[in-house]
């Protein structure tokens, strides 16, 4: 288990429990079961206390946890007959964005998502989920395909933001993001999105311009990272805690503002402690959102999506 900064008290107790059990395994004459169970109960209580009142910065840490399920995990568990489609038909393929044809509950769909990778090799290969222009142009191509064949689009958002490198800027990063967002607003099929980790800046919006948007309980969605915001406003990235609070980037804040439609509950301790349960919960949310939009005409879907974004934020301001 990779422990987060605020989980240090939990790490200490769980570590002691594991040490006791290791001693019991190496010396069968020692009876350590009762002591280990007592430590387990204490660890459970600490876990409950830690996660019942997470602040915005702690939620940022949970959203970035390396052991959370990523796009590939959701696709493998929830979608059948996944056929990946590569390339933007212009420059190259971008491994940071996965996409292709699949079936969800036997319904044909287009699935798109940012994949961060699960170890050093795949994280480098996937560029840590930070897409280049060709990734967004691949997304545009797949959205056009979905529109042509009347297939719902499901997107899984998990990125710190679009890649800000020199080559990406030279190939039109901002234009590619804008075009992907525009295309999302134009297609006459249901578009649903789930923020499963980080939803960073325009790199997230390009895949989250949807009729229905859900967020995992401890995920985040913001115009800029707390560190980036702190660097700009206070010239000090160490003020990221204050920035996280000011940005209102948690699922709970964004639901109040009308930015998202639903929150998907995570197991106690976050998605990293209950990967199977989290994936199942996301599957149920996708099923419910698709059902809401089933049978709707293209004109209604386009209008619904546009109005959603035009009205965004007014709910929270009125309150």
TADAVEN-V20820 format. One record per backbone hydrogen bond with DSSP energy under -0.5 kcal/mol. NH is the residue of the N-H (numbers start at 1). CO is the residue of the C=O. Records with the same first field share a line. If there is no record, write none. Layout:
NH=CO + CO
//
This chain:
3=1
7=4
8=5
11=7
12=8
13=9
14=10
15=11
16=12
17=13
18=14
19=15
20=16
21=17
22=18
23=19
24=20
25=21
26=22
27=23
30=27
32=30
36=32
37=33
38=34
39=35
40=36
41=37
42=38
43=39
44=40
45=41
46=42
47=43
48=44
49=45
50=46
51=47
52=48
53=50
54=51
59=55
60=56
61=57
62=58
63=59
64=60
65=62
68=65
71=114
73=70
74=70
75=71
76=72
77=73
78=74
79=75
80=103
83=101
84=82
85=99
88=92
95=93
97=94
98=96 + 113
100=111
101=83
102=109
103=80
104=107
105=103
107=104
108=106
109=102
110=152
111=100 + 109
112=154
113=98
114=156
115=96
116=114
123=119
124=120
125=121
126=122
127=124
128=123
129=115 + 126
130=127
131=129
135=132
136=132
137=133
138=134
139=135
140=136
141=137
142=138
143=139
144=140
145=141
146=142
147=143
148=144
149=145
150=147
151=146
152=108
153=190
154=110
155=192
156=112
157=155 + 194
159=198
163=131
169=165
170=166
171=167
172=169
173=168
176=172
177=173
178=174
179=175
180=176
181=177
182=178
183=179
184=180
185=181
186=182 + 183
187=183
192=153
193=212
194=155
195=214
196=157 + 194
197=157
199=220
200=159 + 198
201=199 + 222
204=200 + 201
205=201
206=202
207=204
208=204 + 205
209=205
210=208
211=191
212=191
214=193
215=262
216=195
217=264
219=216
220=197
221=249
222=199
229=225
230=226
231=227
232=228
233=229
234=230
235=230
236=230
239=236
240=237
241=238
243=239
244=240
245=241
246=242
247=243
248=244 + 245
249=244
251=219
254=250
255=251
256=252
257=253
258=254 + 255
259=254
260=254
261=213
262=213
264=215
265=263
270=267
273=270
274=271
278=274
279=275
280=276
281=277
282=278
283=279
284=280
285=281
286=282
287=283
288=284
289=285
290=286
291=287
292=288
293=289
294=290 + 291
296=293
301=297
302=298
303=299
304=300
305=301
306=302
307=303
308=304
309=305
310=306
311=307
313=257
314=311
315=257 + 311
316=257
317=313
318=314
319=315
//
